[in-house]
Amino acid sequence: MPESTPFVTYISNNTSEKILDWPLLIQEILTNSVRITLLLTAIIIPLMLGLALLKDSRLLDRAAGFLQPVMQRLKLSNNAAYPLLAGLFLGIIFGSGVILSFARDGSLTKRDLTLVLVFLGICHSIIEDTVVFIALGANGWVLISARFLLAALAAFTVSLLLRPKPASVTIKHH
């Protein structure tokens, strides 16, 4: 007889007919949903509090100053520096909380959001990822430089495509 799984029980030893244990399945779904919700809450609330403290202390403004050359080249607003820094140093998962917060409160334009996401798609979690690859024998400076330059190039290319087109002029003949 095939082995039973947590949600499937075989009716008898002589048959391969099986039934689904719905109460156990529903209990497992609800338990895991609550667990994941609590875990995300435990991550996102401290992250948002930390971000608020960094904003209030102006430390985030000073850190954003280092990104000004890239921000100006991409024609990104100053507000885009915060989610960009979060994604660079905290990673995509934690940075996404900051990105969502800024997007929801209207601090980022669609263009800013698109360019931040293009950049972070290539260059995120630079500390964590670099440490892992250094342990595998990679040169950390080459890795960080290559990722940062490739991300900037990709975001710059997309920024050219997203530039507002000049208004067309129509001349009326009288």
N, C-alpha and C positions, 0 to 999 in steps of 0.2 A: 504494500500500500504506500502511496506517496506520502511524504511527510506533511503534516499540517503546518500552516503558517499562522501568525497571530490573528488574522482576520478571516481565514478560510478553514473550515473543519470538514473532514471527509465523513460521510454519513455512516459507512461501515467498512470493515476490513475487506469485504468482497466486492467493493465497487469503487469506481473513481469519481462518483458523483460527489459534488461538494456544495456546501452552503456558505454564504457570507455572513459573518457575525456582525450585523449592523450596529447593535448597541456598542460593541467594543470599538468599531471603526469610528463612530461618531464621537465617542469619548476621547479617542486618540486625537482626532482632528481638533476638537475643542481645547483639549489640554495643550497641544502644541501651539495652537493659535494664541492662547493666553500667554504661554511662555515666551513666544517670539515678540508679542506686543510689549510685554514687560521688559524684555531685553532691549528692544529698540528704544523704549522710553528711558531706560537706564543709561543709554548711550547718548541719545539726542538732547535730553534736558541738560546734563552737565556740559555738553558741547555748546549749546546755545548760551548758557550762563557764562562759560569761559569766553565765548566770542563777545558777549556784551561787556565783560570786564576788560578784555583787550581793547575794544573800541573806546570805552570810557577812559582807559589809562593812556590812550594815544600810542600804545606800542604797535598796534596794527597799522597805524598811519605811518610810523617810521619804517616798518617792514615793507609797507607798500611803496615807499619811496625808492627802494631798490629795484622795483619793477617798472618804474616810470619810463625808462627808455623803450621797453617792450610795449607798455601800455600806449605810449604816444604813437609808436610805429603802427600799431593795430587800430589806432583811433578808438581805444576803449575808454569808457568813463572811469573815474577814480573808484567808483563803487565796485567795479569788476575786480579790483585788486584783492578784495577780501575773499571772495569765493576761490579766486585763483590761488591765493596763498594756502587756503584750507585744503584744496585738492592737492597742491604740490607737497605739503608737509604732513597732512593727515590722511591722505589717500582718497580714493573715489567714494568709498562707502561713507566715511565720516564727513568728507567734504561735501557730499551730496546734501546733507542736512543744512549746511550753510548756503549752498547754491539754491536749494528750495526756499529757504527763508528769504533770501534776497529777491528771488523771482516772485514770490508771493506778495511781498510788500511793495513791489514796483520799483525797487532800487536798480534793477537791471533792465535794459531794453532787450528786445528779442535778439538784436544784433550782438550785444554784449554777451548774452547768455550763449548764443551759438558759438561765438569765438572762444569763450572760456571752456566750453565743452569740447571743442576741437582741440584746443591746447592740452587740456587735461586728459583727453583720450590717449595722447601720446606720452605726456610727461606728468605723471601723478606718483604719489608716494615715493618721492625721490630718495628719502632717507632709508626707508624700509627696503625697497627694491635694490638699492645700491649696496646695502650691507649684505643682502643675500648673494648678490652676484660677486661681490668682493670675496666672500667666503668660497665661492666656486672658482676664483682665480682671475676675475675680470679687473680691469683698471677702473677704479671708481670715478676718477676725473674724466676719463674718456667717455664713460657711460653717461654721466650727468651732462656733460657738454653736448654729446651727440643727441640725447633725448631732448634737451632744452632747445637746441638749434633746430632740430627737426620739427618740434612742436611749434616753435615760433614761425618757421617757414610755412607749415601747413596752415596755421591760423592767419598768417599774413596773406597767403593765397586766397583763402576763403574771404578774408576782409575785403580784398579787391573785388570779389564777386558780389559782395553785399553792399558795396558803396552805393549811396543814393545816386540815381541817374539825374542829370540836369534836366530841369523842366524844359519841355519843347516849346518853341516860340512859333506862334502862327501869325502870319501877316495877312491882314484882310485888305483886299483891294476895293476901293470905293469907286 
